[in-house]
Amino acid sequence: MSQLAAISRWGLYTPAVLRWSVTLTGVALAAFWVGLKTQDRVRQETFTRLLRFLLAAMALVFIYRGLLGGTPSH
């Protein structure tokens, strides 16, 4: 709670940031619930293949961003 108070005092939590935080927390909890309900229905091979694909895609994105010299500009 002290961290939340300090960050709020420094002005890092704007109303827009708080809205996004609440919204994305709800999305994360819903995704977690869906994962719990479907975990026994997915074969281990399928899960492993999907996980490897996602990790490879993330690696390519990170390599691409690293070669460009950082984060994209806004």
Protein Blocks (a to p, Z undefined) as FASTA:
>chain_A
ZZmmmmmmnopacfklmmmmmmmmmmmmmmmmmmmmmmmmpcfklmmmmmmmmmmmmmmm
mmmmmmnopacdZZ
